[in-house]
Amino acid sequence: MVDPIIYLLIRKKIYLMGKKLYVGGISYDTTEDGLKEAFSKEGTVESATIITDKFSGRSKGFGFVEMSSDEEAEKAKEAFDGKELDGRTLKVDEARPMKKRDDSGGGYGGDKF
């Protein structure tokens, strides 16, 4: 039998992402390797990803760092939230699942006759 709390979390599509951190305010000069190196001071970094614009390839100024444990993620959050990296103040928080988006394809839909 499945634990009722786990069932509810899965049914409501609430996923705990304790090891994965959202990192905002990333400098355009920061690389994924640089981000990984900085966060590795607080524990083992599983992955570091900077989100880029699909057309220009330029950083969007945020990314995600996945630590090897919840404890290391919390330690990294406390160490880097509000601190500077490459001249920019970082905002670090626990990552949340991406919200479902309406895939309507643009703004010209309107009511059809």
SULURPE-V595577 format. One line per field, one symbol per residue. ss: DSSP state (A for helix, B for strand, O for the rest). burial: + if it has 16 or more other ideal C-beta (glycine too) atoms within 10 Angstrom, else -. Layout:
BEGIN
ss = ???
burial = ???
END
This chain:
BEGIN
ss = OOOAAAAAAAAOOOOOOOOBBBBBOOOOOOOAAAAAAAAAAAOOBBBBBBBBOOOOOOBBBBBBBBBOOAAAAAAAAAAAOOOBBOOBBOBBBBOOOOOOOOOOOOOOOOOOO
burial = ------------------+++++-+++--+-+-++--++--++-+--+-+--------+-+-+++++----++++++--++---+--+-+-+--+------------------
END
